[in-house]
Amino acid sequence: MSLRQLVPDADPGGVWYASSMKYGPGGKKTQSRSADALAGHSRKAIFLIAGVALVLLTGATGLRTLLMSQHRSAVGGPYALIDGHGHPVSQADFRGRYTLIYFGYTHCIDVCPLTLATVSAALAEPEARGQAVIPVFVSVDPARDTPKVVQDYVANFSPRIVGLTGTEAQLQPVMSAFHVTARRHIDTGSGYLVDHSSLLYLMDGRNHLVGMIPVDSNAHQIAVELGRMLPKS
């Protein structure tokens, strides 16, 4: 895994790009880049990526948490979205539970479905202690991803995945808090694709970032990394 793959163009929006009530347990494509990717991003986001680069350049063995502890407060924040049943959901609904959050969209033709399938497989491995984690899918395409569309989509991968969506006004603060970027890239005539940053965010029971995992990890790698990051019972 190269530094170029993990930190393309030092874009604080994410380190990999994809083209194209309470809850209990339950190839390659060309990537578009904007020359002014850093414009408008916060100083915290720049330091965040610098920390990621440092972890990689110092020769960390295996999959390391792609975040240094002093930058954890720079990622994540409160949110108010809608689940697949039309109910409002906020971070408070997951209080006391670990969540593994992924931002994507249901019309994604490659990375999103592969990531959700891989996460589902990873949580089934004993190393992951997956019953301690709630997988959450957050849409970055509010124009098409209605609550029902999102619910039907995540059900294809696992009944445990909580699908969330909302209006653009609801989603933008969440995406900003997680430094997620998304923009329409290709109009296919029958629709469009969305370029979006892709990472898995492990949040603790107080909605604080524990660590991030690259989406090109396989199921076993994700399971091992989750097992390392989750507290031992």
Protein Blocks (a to p, Z undefined) as FASTA:
>chain_A
ZZklmmgghiakbcbdcehiacdehlddcddddfklmgopafklmmmmmmmmmmmmnopa
hjddfbdfklmmmggcddddddfkopacdfklmgoiacddddddfkbcklmmmmmmmmmm
mmmpmklommlpccddddfblklmcfklmmmmmmmmomkbccddddfklmmmmmmmnopa
cddfbdghjaccdddddddddddfkopafbdcdfkbcfklmmmmmmmmpccZZ
